[in-house]
Amino acid sequence: MKLVKREDLNKSQISEMDKMDLPKIKEAIILLENMQERSVQANKFVEAELCKQRIEAFKKKEKEKIYEELLNRQKEDREQLDIEKKEELDQFNEKWDIDYFKLRDKFEKIETQIREQQLKEFDDKREEVEAELASLIPKPSSEAINLNCILENMIKQKEFSKAHDVQIQLTNIVKADQERIKNENQKKIQAEINRISTKHENELNAFKLKMKLAFDEYKKSRAIEYDNLVQKYKNRIKDLDNSQKKELALFPKNVNLDKIMNRNSSKISNILKEEE
């Protein structure tokens, strides 16, 4: 019987081999090894050689299948790591967005309360000052007192013509005094308004500084946690890349891994670039 070389194996047999999964291939190898042993024992060396060739073909296919499964598992591991990273980043953003809106709402509420209190304080103080000034009985000036005395004497002496002139002069003095007192009262009110306004401005500036410090601390804490999260996944991606390369390096030297390694490492490289 003529021996059959490996390259002369039936194409349909190779095609069938390609369709078989790894357990079936392992099962076929065991069956062929048993057949080979029986053929050797029966001195049927041609059949043994055929079994040997088939075993070699199946073992090569077995290595290819094992390698293929390894590559698929490594790809799934990388994809799973990418999913975990995106999920954790989403959770990170959701948490810190909630914290931001809570902080914003808190300070908006405080600012509204401060402005309402200041408006009430302003109105109350203005009314208080106006009421206080209105209750004061203005004292006539010394000039008005002197003119009033002169007017009374003129009336007693029946010098009515002169009394008329003094009365006109006194009326003008009283009007001037009233205008002066009115201006003085207005200045007092304005001074109190300025004092309250300055006090309120200082309160708002202190509040805004406190709010700025709180948001700066928020941004700082968020940035630190984000950097830690990114670094964690950089480390995990690097560790996974190294471990996968070590796994692939364990395969026999006669298996050409370079092309597949480049293809399957590209995704990890892309992830690392995204983080930079």
Solvent accessible surface area in square Angstrom, and as a share of the most:
residue,aa,sasa,rsa
1,M,169,0.76
2,K,179,0.76
3,L,95,0.47
4,V,52,0.30
5,K,127,0.54
6,R,81,0.29
7,E,134,0.60
8,D,90,0.47
9,L,16,0.08
10,N,83,0.42
11,K,174,0.74
12,S,65,0.42
13,Q,66,0.29
14,I,59,0.30
15,S,50,0.32
16,E,99,0.44
17,M,3,0.01
18,D,67,0.35
19,K,153,0.65
20,M,48,0.21
21,D,78,0.41
22,L,21,0.10
23,P,90,0.57
24,K,112,0.48
25,I,0,0.00
26,K,86,0.37
27,E,93,0.42
28,A,17,0.13
29,I,11,0.06
30,I,102,0.52
31,L,101,0.50
32,L,18,0.09
33,E,67,0.30
34,N,64,0.33
35,M,90,0.40
36,Q,51,0.23
37,E,97,0.44
38,R,141,0.52
39,S,13,0.08
40,V,72,0.41
41,Q,132,0.59
42,A,57,0.44
43,N,109,0.56
44,K,109,0.46
45,F,125,0.52
46,V,37,0.21
47,E,64,0.29
48,A,9,0.07
49,E,48,0.22
50,L,53,0.26
51,C,7,0.04
52,K,93,0.39
53,Q,19,0.08
54,R,59,0.21
55,I,13,0.06
56,E,89,0.40
57,A,2,0.02
58,F,8,0.03
59,K,84,0.36
60,K,126,0.53
61,K,33,0.14
62,E,29,0.13
63,K,81,0.34
64,E,77,0.34
65,K,36,0.15
66,I,67,0.34
67,Y,10,0.04
68,E,88,0.39
69,E,88,0.40
70,L,20,0.10
71,L,13,0.07
72,N,75,0.38
73,R,102,0.37
74,Q,1,0.01
75,K,98,0.42
76,E,109,0.49
77,D,51,0.27
78,R,8,0.03
79,E,59,0.26
80,Q,90,0.40
81,L,11,0.06
82,D,20,0.10
83,I,85,0.43
84,E,52,0.23
85,K,14,0.06
86,K,117,0.50
87,E,93,0.42
88,E,52,0.23
89,L,36,0.18
90,D,91,0.47
91,Q,116,0.51
92,F,14,0.06
93,N,62,0.32
94,E,109,0.49
95,K,98,0.42
96,W,21,0.08
97,D,59,0.31
98,I,84,0.43
99,D,48,0.25
100,Y,78,0.30
101,F,97,0.40
102,K,134,0.57
103,L,35,0.17
104,R,91,0.33
105,D,70,0.36
106,K,110,0.47
107,F,5,0.02
108,E,92,0.41
109,K,134,0.57
110,I,53,0.27
111,E,42,0.19
112,T,72,0.42
113,Q,82,0.36
114,I,33,0.17
115,R,112,0.41
116,E,108,0.48
117,Q,123,0.55
118,Q,14,0.06
119,L,115,0.57
120,K,134,0.57
121,E,61,0.28
122,F,55,0.23
123,D,64,0.33
124,D,68,0.35
125,K,53,0.23
126,R,94,0.34
127,E,114,0.51
128,E,94,0.42
129,V,18,0.11
130,E,67,0.30
131,A,63,0.49
132,E,102,0.46
133,L,19,0.10
134,A,86,0.67
135,S,84,0.54
136,L,107,0.53
137,I,155,0.79
138,P,77,0.48
139,K,172,0.73
140,P,82,0.52
141,S,29,0.19
142,S,84,0.54
143,E,88,0.39
144,A,4,0.03
145,I,84,0.42
146,N,88,0.45
147,L,14,0.07
148,N,63,0.32
149,C,66,0.39
150,I,73,0.37
151,L,22,0.11
152,E,86,0.38
153,N,74,0.38
154,M,37,0.16
155,I,89,0.45
156,K,158,0.67
157,Q,114,0.51
158,K,149,0.63
159,E,61,0.27
160,F,123,0.51
161,S,88,0.57
162,K,116,0.49
163,A,7,0.06
164,H,101,0.45
165,D,87,0.45
166,V,16,0.09
167,Q,93,0.41
168,I,86,0.43
169,Q,90,0.40
170,L,24,0.12
171,T,60,0.35
172,N,86,0.44
173,I,32,0.16
174,V,58,0.33
175,K,125,0.53
176,A,58,0.45
177,D,19,0.10
178,Q,110,0.49
179,E,93,0.42
180,R,103,0.37
181,I,37,0.19
182,K,133,0.56
183,N,72,0.37
184,E,75,0.34
185,N,38,0.19
186,Q,95,0.42
187,K,147,0.62
188,K,110,0.47
189,I,18,0.09
190,Q,81,0.36
191,A,60,0.47
192,E,33,0.15
193,I,25,0.13
194,N,79,0.40
195,R,121,0.44
196,I,4,0.02
197,S,53,0.34
198,T,74,0.43
199,K,77,0.33
200,H,17,0.07
201,E,104,0.47
202,N,89,0.46
203,E,66,0.29
204,L,24,0.12
205,N,79,0.41
206,A,62,0.48
207,F,12,0.05
208,K,93,0.39
209,L,104,0.52
210,K,131,0.56
211,M,52,0.23
212,K,119,0.50
213,L,106,0.53
214,A,29,0.23
215,F,33,0.14
216,D,58,0.30
217,E,100,0.45
218,Y,24,0.09
219,K,125,0.53
220,K,122,0.52
221,S,37,0.24
222,R,59,0.21
223,A,51,0.40
224,I,92,0.47
225,E,69,0.31
226,Y,94,0.36
227,D,87,0.45
228,N,93,0.48
229,L,16,0.08
230,V,18,0.11
231,Q,91,0.41
232,K,81,0.34
233,Y,5,0.02
234,K,53,0.22
235,N,73,0.37
236,R,96,0.35
237,I,2,0.01
238,K,124,0.52
239,D,90,0.47
240,L,36,0.18
241,D,22,0.11
242,N,65,0.33
243,S,50,0.32
244,Q,8,0.04
245,K,90,0.38
246,K,141,0.60
247,E,55,0.25
248,L,6,0.03
249,A,68,0.52
250,L,152,0.75
251,F,30,0.12
252,P,54,0.34
253,K,191,0.81
254,N,125,0.64
255,V,40,0.23
256,N,111,0.57
257,L,27,0.13
258,D,102,0.53
259,K,154,0.65
260,I,41,0.21
261,M,39,0.17
262,N,107,0.55
263,R,142,0.52
264,N,17,0.09
265,S,25,0.16
266,S,54,0.35
267,K,68,0.29
268,I,3,0.02
269,S,48,0.31
270,N,81,0.42
271,I,8,0.04
272,L,53,0.26
273,K,138,0.58
274,E,124,0.56
275,E,29,0.13
276,E,162,0.72
